[in-house]
Amino acid sequence: MRGARATDAPEGTALRSTPLTRRFKLGYGAGAMADGIVNAGFGFFLLFYLTAVCGMSGTLAGSAKMISLLVDAVADPAIGLASDRIRSRFGRRLPFMIGGLLPFALAFGLLFSVPESLTGAALFLYVTGCLVVLRLSLSFFVLPFTAVGAEVTDDYRERASIVSFRLSFQNAGILCGVVLGLGLFMAGDTGLLERENYVRYAWACAAVIVVAGLISIASVRRVLPRLHGPSSEGGAFLAGFAREMVELSRNRSFLLLFGTVLVYFLAYSTSVSLALHACRYFWKLDAFAIQLVLLSTTLGPLLGAPISAFALRRIEKRTLSIGAFLAIALFQLWPPLLQLYGPFTITPGAATVMLVVNGLLVGTAIMIGGIGFQSMLADTADEHEWLFGVRREGLFFSGLTLAYKAAAALGGLIAGLALDAIAFPTDLASRGAGVVIPDAVLAQLGLIAGPLPAIFVAVAPLFLIGYGLTRRRHAEIIAALDARHAGAPPPR
């Protein structure tokens, strides 16, 4: 175990054992709403906008997303470690959140405001540049924001509650992004194909992002006395960065969570990138029905949050997460297969009802699995301090974010390549709403949008079988850390 340790005032340790107020959880959770809006734009609209409206090939659109995500994934551990080590009057996390908020809101607006004159290489460079700035500035906000949720309390169940609030607001952000898009700015038969609709949509979302981010920043500032201080170690940043990456590779619990995230988000990013294509052309839904289907998954907190709160009193987080992942795979798998190989053809009206109910079940399972999984990550951060003597929430969450973004980059590229492989048209905006796509292409679209991602989702929880940080073991680690902190020298 290394000698350096987190500087931690006794009053901070005492505060982290007291319950958090609902006011803080609501204010803190608002920051996840900003992240959710970006996720809605990226997940549901971006690939469709770039290919069907701007005329980019699926391969180029997927490549732009992949380049930006890989650049960001490489930068994430450095951002996370910097937020662990920085010393300022506003603590470790707040300066990064403040610095990242406005740039990522502006970059989001510019991304969906592509000048109509741009084509070819110029279009690709513009989109890639916006994506790189957006991804990096988003990481400056989200990574420290997420780390705050892990370090503001030491209580096993309270952490699950914080994650529940964060995921609920993230889903609210996704819901807001979908409603602003399909319900307001892109409503109507041709709304999805009109370029100017995306410009108004993007800047409305950017305004909501700024407001939500400022609310979260204010809430984090109020709980600064509860948060851990930076470690008492010195040394060069680059040397510390290399050392911390080695330590992450030695933490078995972290590696298991890393593998789970990598496989799951490969499937998730592929699925959501193709969701709009599948709803509009495979299922033949209109804009209102598509809105209902996409919104149904954001209602997961209504059922998922109380179910997870009840279940976590009785079963381990690992068990809950494994069951949720397997349920997600099942819900993604069966609707396209029923349409393609079932005894009858499902009409758009019946498909809407079926997909809304199924989407609600998917959202519930995602919420349950997310609460269990993300609170497991916070527990693993405690284990890391017990093993190595330092608090590294920022680096921890950035390491998992690296896995997510690498997987999302590959998933977005796979979605773009798949569209080109099945010869899905990229000139839909110029051809109008009455374009006819061959049945063979539509059948292949259904398969790549549903069953293929479902297979990867089913593989993801296999990593969690080896995760051994139980409720009892975590309580032992917290007791050991409290004893260590009681004998630690005061911060300088």
C-alpha positions in Angstrom: 0.0 0.0 0.0 1.4 3.4 -0.9 2.0 5.8 1.9 0.2 8.8 0.6 -3.4 9.2 1.7 -6.3 11.5 1.2 -6.4 14.6 3.4 -9.6 14.4 5.3 -10.7 16.7 8.1 -12.5 15.0 11.0 -15.6 17.2 10.4 -15.8 16.0 6.8 -15.8 12.3 8.0 -18.6 13.1 10.5 -20.6 15.0 7.9 -20.5 12.1 5.4 -22.1 9.8 8.0 -25.2 12.1 8.2 -28.1 11.8 5.8 -28.2 14.0 2.7 -31.2 16.3 2.3 -33.7 15.9 -0.5 -33.0 19.5 -1.6 -29.3 18.6 -2.2 -30.3 15.4 -4.1 -32.7 17.3 -6.3 -30.2 20.1 -7.0 -27.3 17.8 -7.6 -29.3 15.6 -9.8 -30.2 18.5 -12.1 -26.7 18.2 -13.5 -27.5 14.8 -15.0 -30.4 16.4 -16.9 -27.8 18.3 -18.9 -26.0 15.0 -19.7 -29.3 13.4 -20.6 -30.2 16.1 -23.1 -26.8 15.5 -24.8 -27.4 11.7 -24.7 -30.8 12.2 -26.4 -29.3 14.4 -29.2 -26.4 12.0 -29.7 -28.3 8.8 -29.4 -31.6 9.4 -31.2 -31.0 12.3 -33.6 -27.4 12.8 -34.6 -26.8 9.9 -36.9 -30.2 10.5 -38.6 -29.5 14.2 -38.9 -26.0 13.7 -40.4 -27.1 11.0 -42.9 -30.7 11.7 -43.9 -30.6 15.6 -43.6 -26.9 16.6 -44.2 -26.1 13.9 -46.7 -23.1 12.3 -45.0 -22.5 8.7 -45.6 -23.1 6.4 -42.6 -19.4 5.5 -42.5 -18.3 9.1 -42.4 -20.8 10.0 -39.8 -19.9 7.0 -37.7 -16.2 7.9 -38.2 -16.7 11.4 -36.9 -18.4 10.1 -33.8 -15.6 7.6 -33.3 -12.8 10.1 -33.6 -14.3 12.5 -31.1 -15.1 9.7 -28.6 -11.6 8.2 -28.9 -9.9 11.6 -28.4 -12.2 12.2 -25.4 -11.6 8.7 -24.0 -7.9 9.2 -24.0 -8.3 12.6 -22.3 -10.8 11.4 -19.6 -8.3 9.7 -17.2 -6.2 12.9 -17.2 -9.3 15.0 -16.5 -10.4 12.7 -13.8 -6.9 12.6 -12.1 -6.6 16.4 -12.4 -10.0 16.8 -10.6 -8.7 14.4 -7.9 -5.5 16.4 -7.3 -6.4 20.0 -7.8 -6.3 22.4 -4.8 -8.6 25.4 -4.9 -10.9 27.5 -2.6 -13.8 25.8 -4.4 -12.5 22.2 -3.7 -11.5 19.6 -6.3 -14.6 19.2 -8.5 -16.3 22.6 -8.8 -13.7 24.4 -11.0 -14.0 21.7 -13.6 -17.8 21.8 -13.6 -17.8 25.6 -14.0 -15.2 25.6 -16.7 -16.9 22.9 -18.8 -20.6 24.0 -18.7 -20.7 26.8 -21.3 -18.4 25.3 -23.9 -20.4 22.1 -24.1 -23.7 23.9 -24.4 -22.3 26.0 -27.2 -20.8 23.0 -29.0 -24.1 21.2 -28.8 -25.9 24.1 -30.5 -23.3 24.4 -33.3 -23.3 20.6 -33.9 -26.9 20.7 -35.1 -26.4 24.0 -36.9 -24.3 22.7 -39.8 -24.2 25.3 -42.6 -26.0 24.0 -45.7 -23.1 25.0 -47.9 -20.8 22.4 -46.3 -20.3 19.1 -48.1 -17.6 16.4 -48.4 -14.4 16.9 -46.4 -15.5 20.4 -45.1 -18.7 18.9 -43.6 -16.7 16.0 -42.1 -14.2 18.4 -40.5 -16.9 20.7 -39.1 -18.8 17.8 -37.5 -15.7 16.2 -36.1 -14.5 19.5 -34.6 -17.8 20.2 -32.9 -17.9 16.7 -31.6 -14.4 16.9 -30.1 -15.1 20.2 -28.4 -18.5 18.9 -27.1 -17.1 15.7 -25.8 -14.1 17.2 -24.0 -16.1 20.0 -22.4 -18.8 17.5 -21.4 -16.2 15.4 -19.7 -14.9 18.5 -17.8 -18.4 18.8 -16.3 -19.7 15.3 -16.0 -16.6 13.5 -14.6 -16.2 15.7 -11.5 -20.0 15.9 -11.1 -20.3 12.1 -11.0 -17.3 11.9 -8.6 -19.1 14.2 -6.1 -22.0 11.7 -5.8 -19.5 9.0 -4.8 -17.7 11.0 -2.1 -20.4 13.1 -0.6 -21.5 10.2 1.6 -20.0 6.9 2.9 -23.3 5.2 3.5 -23.9 2.1 1.4 -27.7 2.7 0.8 -27.5 6.5 0.6 -25.2 6.1 -2.4 -27.8 4.0 -4.1 -30.3 6.8 -3.4 -28.0 9.4 -5.0 -27.5 7.3 -8.1 -31.3 6.9 -8.3 -31.7 10.7 -8.3 -28.9 11.2 -10.8 -30.3 8.6 -13.2 -33.9 9.9 -12.8 -32.7 13.4 -13.8 -30.7 11.9 -16.6 -33.8 10.2 -17.9 -35.7 13.5 -17.5 -33.0 15.1 -19.7 -33.5 12.4 -22.3 -37.3 12.9 -22.1 -36.8 16.7 -22.5 -34.6 16.2 -25.5 -37.0 13.9 -27.2 -40.1 16.1 -26.4 -38.3 19.2 -27.7 -37.3 17.3 -30.8 -40.2 15.1 -31.9 -42.9 16.9 -29.9 -42.1 20.5 -30.8 -39.4 21.3 -33.3 -39.6 18.2 -35.6 -43.3 17.4 -35.4 -45.2 16.6 -38.6 -44.7 14.1 -41.4 -41.6 15.9 -42.8 -40.3 17.5 -39.6 -37.4 15.1 -39.2 -36.2 16.0 -42.7 -36.1 19.8 -42.4 -32.7 21.2 -41.5 -33.9 24.4 -39.8 -35.8 22.4 -37.2 -32.6 20.9 -35.9 -31.1 24.4 -35.4 -34.0 25.6 -33.2 -34.0 22.3 -31.3 -30.3 22.5 -30.6 -30.2 26.0 -29.2 -33.3 25.4 -27.0 -31.5 22.3 -25.6 -28.4 24.4 -25.0 -30.4 26.8 -22.9 -31.8 24.0 -20.7 -28.3 22.6 -20.4 -26.9 25.8 -19.0 -29.8 26.3 -16.5 -29.6 22.7 -15.2 -25.8 22.9 -14.9 -25.9 26.1 -12.9 -28.4 24.5 -10.5 -26.1 21.5 -9.9 -23.0 23.7 -9.5 -24.8 25.7 -6.8 -25.8 22.5 -5.0 -22.3 21.1 -5.1 -20.9 24.3 -3.7 -23.2 24.0 -0.6 -21.8 20.6 0.3 -18.0 21.3 -0.1 -17.3 20.6 3.6 -18.5 17.0 3.1 -16.1 16.3 0.3 -12.7 14.7 0.5 -9.6 16.9 0.0 -6.9 16.1 -2.5 -4.2 13.5 -1.5 -1.2 14.7 0.4 1.2 13.3 -2.1 3.4 15.5 -4.3 5.2 14.7 -7.5 4.8 15.5 -11.2 1.3 15.2 -12.7 2.5 12.9 -15.5 4.3 10.6 -13.2 1.3 10.4 -10.9 -1.0 9.8 -13.9 1.1 6.8 -15.0 1.2 5.4 -11.4 -2.5 5.8 -11.0 -3.3 4.0 -14.2 -1.1 1.1 -13.0 -3.1 1.1 -9.8 -6.4 0.9 -11.7 -5.1 -2.1 -13.6 -4.4 -3.8 -10.3 -7.9 -3.3 -8.9 -9.8 -6.5 -9.8 -13.2 -5.0 -9.0 -12.6 -2.0 -11.2 -11.5 -4.3 -14.1 -14.7 -6.3 -13.9 -16.8 -3.2 -14.0 -14.7 -1.9 -16.9 -15.4 -5.0 -18.9 -19.1 -4.8 -18.2 -19.3 -1.2 -19.3 -17.3 -1.8 -22.5 -19.5 -4.6 -23.7 -22.9 -3.1 -22.6 -22.3 0.3 -24.2 -21.1 -1.2 -27.4 -24.6 -2.7 -27.7 -26.4 0.3 -26.3 -24.8 2.9 -28.6 -25.4 0.7 -31.7 -29.1 0.3 -30.7 -29.9 3.9 -29.9 -28.0 5.2 -33.0 -30.4 3.1 -35.1 -33.6 3.6 -33.1 -34.9 6.5 -35.2 -34.2 4.7 -38.4 -35.9 1.6 -37.1 -39.0 3.4 -35.8 -39.5 5.5 -38.9 -38.8 2.9 -41.6 -38.9 -0.6 -40.1 -41.9 -0.1 -38.0 -43.4 2.7 -40.2 -44.4 4.9 -37.3 -45.3 8.6 -37.6 -43.5 11.3 -35.6 -46.0 11.2 -32.7 -45.7 7.5 -32.4 -41.9 7.6 -32.5 -42.0 10.2 -29.7 -44.1 7.9 -27.6 -41.8 5.0 -28.2 -38.6 6.9 -27.4 -40.2 8.5 -24.4 -41.3 5.2 -22.9 -37.8 4.2 -22.0 -37.3 7.5 -20.1 -40.2 6.5 -17.8 -38.0 3.8 -16.2 -37.4 5.7 -13.0 -41.2 5.6 -12.2 -40.9 1.8 -11.7 -37.1 1.2 -11.6 -36.3 3.5 -8.7 -38.8 2.1 -6.2 -38.1 -1.5 -7.4 -34.3 -1.1 -6.9 -34.8 0.6 -3.5 -36.9 -2.3 -2.3 -34.7 -5.0 -3.9 -31.4 -3.6 -2.5 -32.6 -4.1 1.0 -32.7 -7.8 0.4 -30.2 -8.7 -2.4 -26.7 -7.7 -3.4 -26.2 -4.9 -6.0 -24.3 -7.4 -8.2 -27.3 -9.8 -8.4 -29.7 -7.0 -9.1 -27.5 -5.7 -12.0 -27.0 -9.1 -13.6 -30.8 -9.7 -13.7 -31.4 -6.3 -15.1 -28.9 -6.7 -17.9 -30.4 -10.0 -19.0 -33.9 -8.5 -19.0 -32.7 -5.7 -21.2 -31.3 -8.2 -23.7 -34.6 -10.1 -23.8 -36.7 -6.9 -24.3 -34.5 -5.8 -27.2 -34.5 -9.2 -28.9 -38.1 -10.2 -29.4 -40.1 -7.4 -31.1 -38.1 -7.3 -34.4 -38.1 -11.1 -34.5 -41.8 -11.3 -34.0 -42.4 -8.8 -36.9 -40.0 -10.6 -39.2 -40.8 -14.3 -38.4 -44.1 -14.2 -36.6 -47.4 -15.6 -37.9 -48.8 -12.1 -38.8 -47.6 -8.6 -39.7 -47.8 -6.1 -36.9 -49.5 -2.9 -38.0 -48.0 0.5 -37.1 -50.8 1.1 -34.5 -50.3 -2.2 -32.8 -46.6 -1.8 -33.0 -46.8 1.6 -31.2 -48.6 0.0 -28.3 -46.3 -3.0 -28.2 -43.1 -0.9 -28.4 -44.3 1.6 -25.8 -44.9 -1.1 -23.3 -41.7 -2.8 -24.2 -39.8 0.5 -24.0 -41.2 1.0 -20.5 -39.9 -2.4 -19.4 -36.5 -1.6 -21.0 -36.3 1.7 -19.2 -37.2 0.1 -15.9 -34.5 -2.6 -16.3 -32.0 0.1 -17.3 -32.8 2.1 -14.2 -32.6 -0.9 -11.9 -29.3 -2.1 -13.5 -27.9 1.5 -13.5 -28.6 2.1 -9.8 -27.0 -1.2 -8.8 -24.0 -0.8 -11.1 -23.1 2.8 -10.4 -23.4 2.4 -6.7 -21.1 -0.6 -7.0 -18.6 1.7 -8.6 -18.7 4.1 -5.7 -18.2 1.2 -3.3 -15.2 0.1 -5.4 -13.7 3.6 -5.0 -13.7 3.0 -1.2 -12.0 -0.4 -1.8 -9.4 1.5 -3.9 -8.6 3.9 -1.0 -8.3 0.9 1.3 -5.9 -0.8 -1.0 -3.8 2.1 -2.2 -4.3 4.9 0.4 -5.8 7.6 -2.0 -9.2 8.8 -3.0 -9.5 8.6 -6.8 -13.2 9.0 -7.6 -12.4 11.2 -10.5 -10.0 8.8 -12.0 -12.3 5.9 -11.3 -15.3 7.4 -13.1 -13.1 8.6 -15.9 -11.7 5.1 -16.3 -15.2 3.7 -16.6 -16.1 6.6 -18.9 -13.2 5.7 -21.1 -14.7 2.2 -21.5 -18.1 3.7 -22.2 -16.8 6.2 -24.8 -14.6 3.7 -26.5 -17.5 1.3 -26.8 -19.9 4.2 -27.9 -17.3 5.2 -30.5 -17.2 1.7 -31.9 -21.0 1.2 -31.6 -21.6 4.5 -33.5 -19.2 3.4 -36.2 -20.8 -0.1 -36.4 -24.3 1.6 -36.8 -23.0 3.7 -39.6 -21.2 0.9 -41.3 -24.3 -1.3 -41.0 -26.4 1.3 -42.7 -24.0 1.5 -45.6 -23.7 -2.3 -45.7 -27.5 -2.8 -46.1 -27.5 0.1 -48.7 -29.8 2.3 -46.6 -30.3 5.6 -48.5 -28.5 8.8 -47.4 -30.5 11.2 -49.5 -33.9 11.0 -47.8 -34.3 14.7 -47.2 -33.9 15.5 -51.0 -36.2 12.6 -52.0 -39.0 13.5 -49.7 -41.2 11.6 -47.3 -42.7 9.3 -49.9 -39.4 7.4 -50.7 -39.8 3.6 -51.0 -37.1 1.4 -49.4 -36.9 -2.2 -50.4 -38.4 -4.8 -48.0 -35.0 -6.7 -47.9 -33.3 -3.6 -46.7 -36.0 -2.9 -44.0 -35.7 -6.5 -42.8 -31.9 -6.1 -42.3 -32.5 -2.8 -40.6 -34.7 -4.6 -38.0 -32.1 -7.2 -37.3 -29.2 -4.8 -36.9 -31.2 -2.5 -34.7 -32.6 -5.1 -32.3 -31.3 -8.7 -32.1 -27.6 -7.9 -32.8 -27.2 -5.4 -29.9 -29.2 -7.7 -27.6 -26.6 -10.4 -28.0 -23.9 -8.1 -26.6 -26.1 -6.9 -23.8 -26.5 -10.5 -22.7 -22.7 -11.0 -22.6 -22.0 -7.9 -20.5 -23.2 -9.2 -17.1 -20.9 -12.2 -17.3 -18.1 -10.0 -16.0 -20.1 -9.3 -12.8 -20.1 -12.9 -11.7 -16.6 -12.4 -10.4 -17.4 -9.2 -8.5 -17.0 -9.9 -4.8 -17.5 -6.5 -3.0 -20.7 -7.4 -1.0 -22.6 -5.3 1.5 -20.8 -6.9 4.4 -17.3 -6.5 2.9 -18.0 -2.9 2.1 -19.0 -2.2 5.7 -15.7 -3.7 6.9 -13.7 -1.5 4.5 -15.6 1.7 5.6 -14.8 0.8 9.3 -11.2 0.3 8.4 -11.0 3.6 6.5 -12.7 5.5 9.4 -10.1 4.2 11.8 -7.3 5.2 9.4 -8.7 8.7 9.0 -9.0 9.1 12.7 -5.2 8.8 13.0 -4.4 10.9 9.9 -2.7 14.3 10.2 -4.9 17.3 9.6 -4.8 18.9 6.1 -2.1 21.5 5.5 
